[in-house]
Amino acid sequence: MSGQGRSGGLVIAIDGPSGSGKSSTAKSVARARGLKYLDTGAMYRAMTWWMLENGVDVADAEAVAAAAGRPAITMGTDPDAPTVHVDGVDVGKVIRGDEVTSNVSAVSAVPRVRELLVARQREIIAEACASAPGIVVEGRDITTVVAPDAPVKLFLTASEEARAQRRSKEVRSGDVAATQAALARRDRLDSTRAVSPLTQTPDATKLDTTSLSLDEVIALVVKLADEARASAL
């Protein structure tokens, strides 16, 4: 398998549940190897935010599908300062709020939403490979749907307890038990949805980050990336 994307850039695809270390790993690897970075989950959060702001019933899949083509979602791919805008509005912080977090799985499960955002994600990957060394893409269906031919495919995971501790620290919540319950609910929804469920592909390298430091995880992924590049020479 080639270690390069269609236009010569390296594509690193990282999937996994919340709290597994995807974002920290993906951004750090992108910085280490001069790659672009894309958080696809932020795109679904941005879509969810827009639906809520515009009074769309996110429990009504038909209503969500009918409105999905209206918001213009723009992603910045600099790993040092990734951005997300909706209709020109910076929503990088607001999409991490509880309301969006509670509803993003429902919006993400709508086939029309996934169709539109996957198409845009593939465009961003192609642009990164054409103008830069490549891109690190993180999400829940990158290795299975968005970039199944990526030469570096990983599935990051960790114990529920470790993920809850990490997420609680990230959002500054002292209620670890509630965070763990929320993560378990989202895992269940994301893993059982009919379209593009969260799952590990047979050819993806699984990394259990429970007992690994971030630096150790980054080193492992960078090693895989360097090996992929070397094999393409």
VOMIMAR-135905 format. One line per 8 residues: their letters; for each residue z, x, y of N, C-alpha, C, CB. Coordinates in steps of 0.05 Angstrom, whole numbers, plus 5000, padded with zeros to 4 digits. Glycine has a CB too. Layout:
// VOMIMAR-135905
a = Z:X:Y:Z:X:Y:Z:X:Y:Z:X:Y | ...
END
This chain:
// VOMIMAR-135905
msgqgrsg = 5000:5017:4976:5000:5000:5000:5000:5017:5025:5024:4981:5000 | 4984:5009:5044:4983:5024:5069:5009:5022:5084:4960:5014:5087 | 5017:5043:5098:5041:5043:5114:5036:5034:5142:5054:5070:5114 | 5012:5025:5148:5005:5017:5175:4998:4988:5177:4983:5034:5186 | 5000:4977:5202:4991:4950:5207:4961:4950:5210:5004:4939:5232 | 4949:4926:5215:4920:4923:5216:4907:4942:5236:4913:4895:5223 | 4921:4947:5259:4909:4964:5279:4922:4992:5280:4911:4951:5306 | 4936:4999:5259:4948:5026:5258:4977:5027:5263:4934:5043:5276
glviaidg = 4990:5006:5272:5018:5006:5278:5035:4999:5254:5024:4987:5301 | 5059:5010:5252:5077:5004:5230:5091:4977:5235:5097:5027:5226 | 5093:4961:5214:5108:4936:5216:5132:4937:5197:5089:4912:5209 | 5155:4934:5208:5180:4933:5192:5190:4904:5194:5201:4953:5202 | 5192:4891:5171:5200:4863:5169:5228:4861:5158:5180:4846:5152 | 5246:4848:5172:5274:4846:5164:5283:4817:5164:5292:4863:5182 | 5291:4807:5140:5302:4780:5138:5332:4782:5130:5286:4764:5117 | 5345:4759:5133:5373:4758:5124:5388:4736:5140:5386:4784:5128
psgsgkss = 5411:4729:5130:5427:4708:5143:5442:4719:5168:5448:4697:5124 | 5453:4701:5183:5468:4708:5207:5492:4727:5200:5478:4683:5222 | 5496:4747:5217:5518:4765:5212:5514:4787:5193:5541:4750:5204 | 5489:4789:5183:5483:4810:5163:5477:4837:5176:5460:4802:5145 | 5473:4837:5203:5467:4861:5217:5438:4865:5224:5476:4884:5201 | 5422:4843:5222:5394:4845:5227:5388:4855:5256:5381:4818:5223 | 5400:4842:5275:5393:4848:5303:5400:4876:5311:5406:4828:5322 | 5424:4884:5305:5433:4911:5312:5416:4932:5298:5463:4915:5305
taksvara = 5410:4927:5273:5394:4946:5257:5366:4947:5268:5394:4938:5227 | 5354:4924:5272:5326:4923:5280:5322:4936:5307:5317:4894:5282 | 5339:4930:5327:5337:4943:5353:5341:4973:5352:5357:4930:5373 | 5360:4982:5336:5366:5010:5334:5343:5026:5321:5392:5015:5319 | 5332:5014:5300:5309:5027:5286:5285:5028:5305:5302:5012:5260 | 5280:5007:5320:5258:5006:5339:5262:5028:5359:5256:4979:5352 | 5286:5032:5370:5291:5053:5389:5287:5080:5377:5320:5051:5400 | 5296:5084:5353:5295:5110:5339:5267:5119:5334:5311:5109:5313
rglkyldt = 5249:5100:5330:5221:5107:5323:5201:5098:5343:5214:5096:5296 | 5210:5091:5367:5191:5083:5388:5175:5058:5383:5173:5106:5394 | 5186:5039:5369:5172:5015:5362:5180:4991:5380:5178:5007:5333 | 5164:4971:5380:5171:4946:5394:5191:4931:5377:5146:4929:5400 | 5203:4910:5388:5223:4894:5374:5219:4864:5379:5251:4903:5382 | 5221:4848:5358:5218:4819:5361:5239:4805:5346:5190:4810:5353 | 5255:4788:5360:5275:4771:5348:5263:4743:5346:5302:4771:5364 | 5253:4736:5322:5240:4710:5319:5260:4687:5321:5225:4708:5293
gamyramt = 5285:4693:5313:5305:4672:5315:5309:4663:5344:5332:4682:5304 | 5306:4681:5363:5309:4674:5391:5287:4654:5399:5308:4699:5408 | 5264:4656:5387:5242:4637:5393:5249:4609:5384:5216:4646:5379 | 5261:4606:5361:5270:4580:5351:5293:4569:5368:5278:4581:5322 | 5310:4587:5377:5332:4579:5395:5320:4569:5421:5352:4602:5399 | 5300:4584:5431:5288:4576:5457:5275:4549:5455:5267:4597:5465 | 5262:4544:5432:5249:4517:5428:5271:4496:5427:5233:4517:5402 | 5293:4502:5413:5315:4482:5411:5327:4477:5438:5336:4493:5392
wwmlengv = 5331:4498:5454:5342:4494:5481:5324:4476:5498:5345:4521:5495 | 5298:4480:5496:5279:4464:5512:5281:4435:5503:5251:4474:5509 | 5282:4430:5477:5284:4403:5467:5309:4389:5478:5285:4402:5436 | 5332:4403:5477:5357:4391:5487:5356:4386:5517:5380:4410:5480 | 5344:4405:5531:5343:4403:5561:5324:4380:5569:5333:4428:5573 | 5305:4374:5552:5285:4353:5559:5290:4326:5545:5258:4363:5553 | 5314:4323:5534:5321:4297:5523:5308:4290:5497:5316:4277:5542 | 5297:4309:5482:5284:4303:5457:5306:4301:5435:5263:4325:5449
dvadaeav = 5305:4280:5419:5324:4277:5398:5318:4297:5376:5324:4248:5387 | 5334:4318:5373:5328:4339:5354:5332:4330:5326:5346:4364:5360 | 5344:4307:5321:5347:4296:5294:5323:4281:5286:5372:4278:5292 | 5305:4276:5305:5280:4261:5300:5257:4281:5296:5274:4241:5323 | 5250:4288:5272:5230:4308:5267:5203:4301:5279:5226:4312:5237 | 5196:4276:5280:5170:4268:5292:5170:4272:5322:5164:4238:5286 | 5193:4266:5335:5195:4271:5364:5193:4300:5370:5221:4258:5375 | 5207:4317:5354:5206:4346:5358:5178:4356:5354:5226:4360:5339
aaaagrpa = 5165:4347:5333:5137:4356:5328:5118:4349:5351:5128:4344:5302 | 5122:4325:5361:5104:4315:5383:5108:4332:5408:5109:4286:5389 | 5132:4342:5413:5137:4357:5438:5135:4387:5434:5165:4350:5447 | 5132:4397:5410:5134:4426:5405:5113:4443:5419:5131:4430:5375 | 5090:4431:5426:5070:4447:5439:5073:4449:5469:5043:4435:5433 | 5093:4436:5481:5097:4435:5509:5110:4460:5522:5112:4411:5517 | 5132:4470:5511:5145:4493:5523:5129:4519:5520:5173:4497:5512 | 5128:4536:5540:5115:4562:5539:5137:4583:5535:5099:4568:5565
itmgtdpd = 5138:4594:5511:5159:4613:5504:5147:4641:5505:5171:4608:5476 | 5159:4659:5521:5150:4686:5525:5171:4706:5517:5141:4691:5554 | 5163:4725:5500:5183:4744:5489:5177:4772:5500:5182:4745:5459 | 5199:4786:5509:5197:4814:5516:5204:4831:5492:5215:4821:5541 | 5189:4851:5486:5193:4866:5461:5204:4894:5464:5167:4867:5446 | 5216:4900:5487:5229:4925:5491:5256:4924:5477:5233:4932:5521 | 5261:4942:5457:5287:4940:5442:5311:4946:5460:5286:4960:5419 | 5307:4960:5482:5330:4965:5500:5336:4941:5518:5323:4989:5517
aptvhvdg = 5317:4924:5521:5321:4900:5539:5303:4877:5530:5316:4908:5569 | 5308:4867:5506:5291:4844:5496:5297:4819:5513:5296:4838:5466 | 5276:4804:5519:5279:4780:5536:5266:4756:5523:5268:4785:5564 | 5275:4733:5532:5262:4708:5523:5262:4689:5547:5276:4695:5498 | 5238:4679:5553:5235:4660:5575:5222:4635:5565:5218:4673:5598 | 5230:4613:5577:5217:4587:5571:5207:4575:5597:5237:4567:5557 | 5181:4572:5599:5169:4562:5624:5177:4579:5648:5176:4533:5628 | 5180:4605:5643:5187:4623:5665:5216:4627:5670:5174:4615:5689
vdvgkvir = 5233:4612:5656:5262:4613:5660:5274:4631:5639:5275:4584:5658 | 5291:4650:5648:5305:4668:5630:5327:4653:5615:5317:4693:5645 | 5324:4650:5589:5343:4635:5573:5358:4653:5553:5329:4612:5558 | 5357:4679:5557:5368:4698:5538:5397:4693:5531:5366:4725:5549 | 5413:4684:5551:5442:4679:5546:5447:4651:5537:5457:4685:5571 | 5435:4631:5550:5441:4603:5544:5434:4595:5516:5427:4586:5564 | 5414:4608:5504:5406:4600:5477:5426:4608:5456:5378:4611:5471 | 5446:4624:5464:5466:4633:5445:5491:4615:5445:5475:4662:5451
gdevtsnv = 5489:4594:5461:5512:4575:5463:5515:4558:5439:5508:4558:5487 | 5538:4544:5437:5545:4528:5414:5525:4505:5409:5573:4517:5417 | 5516:4492:5431:5498:4469:5427:5472:4477:5414:5493:4456:5454 | 5461:4499:5423:5436:4508:5411:5441:4517:5382:5423:4531:5428 | 5462:4532:5378:5469:4542:5352:5472:4519:5332:5495:4559:5352 | 5484:4497:5341:5489:4474:5323:5464:4459:5316:5509:4456:5336 | 5443:4462:5332:5419:4446:5328:5394:4462:5320:5413:4431:5353 | 5395:4488:5321:5371:4504:5316:5361:4501:5288:5377:4533:5322
savsavpr = 5378:4497:5268:5368:4494:5241:5351:4469:5238:5391:4493:5221 | 5359:4447:5251:5344:4422:5250:5316:4426:5262:5359:4400:5263 | 5315:4438:5286:5290:4443:5299:5272:4462:5283:5294:4453:5328 | 5284:4483:5272:5269:4503:5257:5257:4492:5232:5288:4526:5251 | 5268:4470:5222:5258:4459:5197:5233:4442:5201:5280:4442:5184 | 5226:4436:5226:5203:4419:5231:5177:4435:5227:5204:4407:5260 | 5159:4427:5209:5135:4443:5203:5118:4450:5227:5118:4427:5183 | 5115:4431:5246:5099:4436:5270:5111:4459:5287:5095:4411:5287
vrellvar = 5137:4459:5289:5151:4481:5304:5145:4508:5291:5181:4475:5306 | 5148:4509:5265:5143:4534:5251:5114:4542:5253:5152:4531:5221 | 5096:4523:5251:5067:4530:5253:5061:4543:5280:5051:4504:5249 | 5071:4531:5301:5066:4542:5328:5078:4569:5332:5076:4522:5349 | 5104:4572:5324:5118:4597:5330:5109:4619:5311:5148:4593:5327 | 5103:4613:5286:5093:4634:5269:5066:4645:5279:5089:4623:5240 | 5049:4628:5289:5023:4637:5300:5028:4656:5323:5006:4612:5309 | 5047:4649:5341:5053:4666:5364:5066:4692:5354:5072:4652:5383
qreiiaea = 5083:4691:5335:5096:4715:5324:5075:4735:5313:5116:4708:5303 | 5055:4724:5299:5034:4741:5288:5017:4754:5311:5016:4725:5270 | 5013:4739:5332:4999:4750:5355:5014:4773:5367:4994:4728:5377 | 5041:4770:5370:5057:4791:5381:5057:4816:5364:5087:4781:5385 | 5057:4812:5338:5056:4835:5319:5029:4849:5322:5060:4825:5290 | 5008:4834:5324:4981:4846:5327:4979:4862:5353:4959:4825:5325 | 4990:4850:5374:4990:4864:5400:5006:4890:5399:5001:4845:5422 | 5029:4889:5386:5045:4913:5384:5032:4935:5368:5073:4906:5372
casapgiv = 5018:4927:5347:5005:4947:5330:4980:4958:5344:4997:4935:5303 | 4968:4943:5363:4944:4952:5376:4951:4971:5399:4928:4929:5387 | 4975:4967:5412:4981:4982:5436:5004:5001:5433:4987:4963:5458 | 5017:5001:5410:5041:5018:5406:5043:5027:5377:5067:5003:5415 | 5062:5044:5371:5064:5053:5343:5070:5030:5323:5086:5073:5341 | 5079:5007:5333:5085:4985:5315:5109:4969:5324:5090:4995:5287 | 5121:4954:5306:5142:4935:5314:5161:4930:5291:5129:4909:5323 | 5186:4925:5298:5206:4916:5279:5211:4886:5285:5233:4932:5282
vegrditt = 5208:4870:5264:5210:4841:5268:5232:4830:5250:5183:4827:5261 | 5250:4815:5262:5273:4804:5247:5273:4774:5247:5299:4815:5257 | 5283:4762:5225:5285:4733:5224:5293:4724:5197:5258:4721:5231 | 5282:4701:5189:5289:4690:5163:5265:4685:5145:5303:4664:5167 | 5241:4688:5156:5217:4684:5140:5196:4705:5146:5205:4656:5144 | 5204:4729:5154:5186:4750:5162:5172:4762:5138:5200:4772:5178 | 5187:4768:5117:5175:4780:5093:5160:4760:5076:5197:4793:5077 | 5167:4734:5079:5155:4714:5062:5131:4700:5075:5175:4693:5055
vvapdapv = 5132:4696:5102:5111:4681:5115:5098:4695:5138:5123:4655:5125 | 5113:4706:5157:5102:4717:5182:5087:4743:5176:5125:4722:5201 | 5098:4761:5162:5085:4787:5156:5089:4795:5127:5096:4809:5175 | 5079:4780:5108:5083:4786:5080:5071:4812:5071:5072:4764:5063 | 5052:4823:5086:5039:4848:5079:5052:4872:5093:5010:4847:5086 | 5074:4868:5107:5087:4890:5120:5094:4912:5100:5113:4881:5135 | 5089:4937:5106:5095:4959:5087:5124:4964:5083:5082:4984:5097 | 5141:4956:5103:5170:4959:5100:5182:4931:5102:5182:4978:5122
klfltase = 5193:4922:5079:5205:4895:5078:5234:4897:5068:5188:4877:5059 | 5252:4886:5084:5280:4887:5077:5294:4860:5078:5294:4907:5095 | 5314:4857:5061:5331:4833:5062:5359:4843:5065:5327:4816:5036 | 5371:4838:5089:5398:4847:5094:5418:4824:5088:5402:4856:5124 | 5440:4831:5076:5460:4811:5070:5487:4823:5072:5455:4799:5041 | 5508:4807:5069:5536:4817:5070:5553:4793:5060:5544:4826:5099 | 5578:4799:5053:5595:4778:5044:5600:4758:5066:5622:4790:5034 | 5607:4733:5059:5612:4712:5079:5635:4721:5098:5619:4686:5066
earaqrrs = 5655:4734:5086:5677:4742:5102:5669:4763:5123:5699:4753:5084 | 5654:4783:5114:5645:4803:5133:5627:4792:5155:5630:4826:5118 | 5610:4774:5147:5592:4762:5167:5607:4745:5187:5570:4745:5153 | 5627:4731:5178:5643:4714:5196:5659:4731:5215:5662:4696:5180 | 5670:4753:5205:5684:4772:5223:5666:4783:5244:5697:4795:5206 | 5642:4791:5237:5623:4803:5256:5615:4782:5277:5599:4813:5241 | 5608:4758:5267:5599:4738:5286:5621:4729:5305:5588:4714:5271 | 5646:4727:5295:5668:4720:5312:5673:4740:5334:5694:4717:5295
kevrsgdv = 5670:4766:5326:5673:4787:5346:5651:4786:5367:5673:4814:5332 | 5627:4780:5357:5603:4778:5375:5606:4756:5396:5578:4774:5359 | 5616:4733:5387:5618:4710:5405:5646:4708:5417:5610:4684:5391 | 5663:4727:5410:5690:4728:5420:5706:4703:5413:5690:4731:5450 | 5704:4695:5388:5719:4673:5378:5741:4682:5359:5700:4652:5363 | 5765:4672:5362:5787:4680:5345:5789:4663:5320:5813:4678:5360 | 5772:4642:5318:5773:4625:5295:5753:4633:5274:5768:4595:5303 | 5761:4653:5258:5742:4664:5238:5735:4644:5217:5755:4689:5225
aatqaala = 5755:4628:5209:5750:4607:5188:5729:4587:5197:5776:4593:5181 | 5731:4579:5222:5711:4560:5232:5683:4573:5233:5719:4549:5260 | 5683:4598:5241:5658:4613:5243:5645:4615:5215:5662:4640:5255 | 5662:4621:5195:5652:4624:5168:5641:4598:5157:5675:4634:5149 | 5654:4575:5164:5645:4549:5155:5618:4543:5169:5665:4527:5162 | 5615:4550:5194:5590:4545:5208:5567:4562:5197:5593:4551:5238 | 5573:4587:5190:5553:4604:5178:5545:4593:5150:5564:4633:5175 | 5564:4584:5135:5558:4573:5108:5540:4549:5111:5583:4566:5093
rrdrldst = 5545:4532:5131:5528:4508:5135:5500:4516:5143:5541:4491:5158 | 5497:4536:5161:5471:4544:5169:5456:4558:5145:5472:4563:5193 | 5471:4574:5130:5458:4587:5106:5446:4565:5088:5479:4604:5091 | 5462:4544:5084:5453:4522:5066:5428:4509:5077:5476:4502:5062 | 5428:4503:5103:5405:4489:5115:5381:4507:5114:5412:4481:5143 | 5384:4532:5122:5361:4551:5123:5350:4558:5096:5369:4576:5138 | 5367:4558:5075:5358:4565:5049:5346:4542:5033:5381:4577:5033 | 5351:4518:5042:5341:4495:5027:5320:4479:5041:5365:4477:5020
ravspltq = 5312:4487:5065:5292:4472:5080:5265:4474:5064:5288:4483:5109 | 5249:4453:5068:5224:4452:5053:5203:4473:5062:5212:4424:5055 | 5204:4479:5088:5184:4498:5099:5197:4525:5105:5171:4486:5124 | 5186:4546:5094:5195:4574:5100:5225:4578:5097:5186:4581:5128 | 5236:4572:5074:5265:4575:5071:5273:4605:5071:5274:4562:5045 | 5298:4610:5078:5308:4637:5077:5310:4646:5047:5336:4639:5091 | 5296:4666:5040:5297:4676:5012:5288:4705:5011:5279:4658:4994 | 5296:4718:4990:5288:4746:4987:5263:4748:4969:5311:4763:4974
tpdatkld = 5244:4763:4978:5220:4767:4962:5225:4790:4942:5195:4774:4981 | 5211:4789:4919:5215:4810:4899:5210:4838:4908:5198:4804:4875 | 5192:4841:4928:5185:4868:4937:5200:4877:4961:5156:4870:4942 | 5220:4862:4970:5236:4870:4993:5260:4886:4983:5246:4845:5009 | 5267:4907:4998:5291:4923:4992:5316:4908:5002:5289:4951:5005 | 5334:4903:4983:5359:4888:4991:5380:4908:4999:5369:4871:4968 | 5392:4904:5022:5414:4921:5032:5438:4904:5037:5405:4936:5058 | 5459:4908:5021:5484:4895:5025:5500:4911:5045:5500:4891:4998
ttslslde = 5504:4901:5069:5516:4916:5090:5547:4913:5092:5504:4909:5117 | 5558:4899:5073:5587:4893:5074:5604:4917:5079:5596:4879:5049 | 5599:4938:5064:5616:4962:5065:5602:4986:5078:5625:4970:5038 | 5579:4980:5091:5564:5001:5105:5568:5000:5135:5534:4999:5098 | 5569:5023:5147:5570:5024:5176:5542:5019:5187:5581:5052:5187 | 5541:5012:5212:5515:5007:5225:5498:5032:5223:5518:4998:5254 | 5509:5055:5229:5494:5080:5227:5483:5085:5200:5512:5104:5236 | 5498:5078:5179:5488:5082:5152:5464:5064:5146:5510:5077:5131
vialvvkl = 5466:5039:5155:5444:5020:5151:5419:5029:5166:5452:4991:5160 | 5423:5038:5191:5400:5047:5207:5387:5071:5193:5409:5055:5235 | 5403:5089:5183:5392:5113:5170:5375:5106:5146:5414:5132:5162 | 5384:5086:5131:5369:5077:5107:5342:5065:5115:5386:5057:5091 | 5343:5049:5136:5318:5035:5144:5298:5055:5156:5324:5013:5164 | 5309:5074:5173:5291:5094:5184:5278:5111:5162:5308:5113:5203 | 5293:5117:5142:5283:5132:5119:5259:5117:5106:5305:5138:5098 | 5263:5092:5102:5241:5075:5090:5217:5075:5108:5251:5047:5084
adearasa = 5222:5073:5134:5200:5072:5154:5184:5098:5154:5210:5066:5182 | 5199:5120:5153:5186:5147:5153:5170:5151:5127:5207:5169:5156 | 5181:5141:5105:5166:5144:5080:5140:5127:5080:5184:5135:5056 | 5142:5104:5093:5118:5087:5095:5097:5100:5112:5125:5059:5106 | 5105:5112:5134:5086:5125:5151:5073:5149:5137:5100:5135:5177 | 5090:5164:5123:5080:5188:5109:5060:5180:5088:5103:5203:5096 | 5064:5158:5074:5046:5149:5053:5019:5141:5063:5058:5127:5037 | 5018:5134:5090:4993:5125:5102:4976:5148:5112:4999:5106:5124
l = 4987:5171:5113:4972:5194:5124:4952:5205:5103:4991:5217:5132
END
